C-alpha cells in the first residue's frame, strides 16, 4: 500500500479543520470525500468507504494539525485509528 501524499494530507487536514460540508461528506465516506480534493493521489483508493461514527471537532483538528500531519504522512495505513490529545473537559 502506498503512503498518502503530503499534498493530500495537507488538503485533508485543511478541510477537516475548516469546512463543515466537507466534514459531513468525509464522515459519510472518507474515500469519496478525499478524492474530491483533486490531488490525484492513488493512495486514496485504499481509504475506507464506510461511515465514520464520530469526527473530532474542527478546533481539535486545527490544534493537533502538526501531530496528525506527521502521523498521516508517515504511515502506509493512514486510516488506522488516530488519536487526538483532547482535554477531558472538552469531550
C-alpha positions, 0 to 999 in steps of 0.5 A: 500500500502506498503512503498518502501524499503530503499534498493530500494530507495537507488538503485533508487536514485543511478541510477537516479543520475548516469546512463543515460540508466537507466534514459531513461528506468525509464522515459519510465516506472518507474515500469519496470525500478525499478524492474530491480534493483533486490531488490525484493521489492513488493512495486514496483508493485504499481509504475506507468507504464506510461511515465514520461514527464520530469526527473530532471537532474542527478546533481539535483538528486545527490544534493537533494539525502538526501531530496528525500531519506527521502521523498521516504522512508517515504511515502506509495505513493512514486510516488506522485509528488516530488519536487526538490529545483532547482535554477531558473537559472538552469531550 
